């Protein structure tokens, strides 16, 4: 784990050196591009959420979660889970 952290630190230091080696104008240009892409992505996601919520047939029904085992029948007659475990045929004696 320490070796991985050391390798990552070296890699990030290398990236930092490469970033600092760029001219200031290029750094600003790249930062502006990343910000514009982030802003565009944010607008698209917000627009998609607004579009989905504006649909008229978008009704959400909230109800309790029911246990599917209890739906099938009386819980008193359900077998114990320990007794229902099936053995693997490989490990049984012949």
PyMOL commands that set and color helices and strands:
alter all, ss='L'
color gray80, all
select helices_A, chain A and resi 2-21+24-54+68-72+75-77+89-91
alter helices_A, ss='H'
color red, helices_A
deselect
rebuild
show_as cartoon
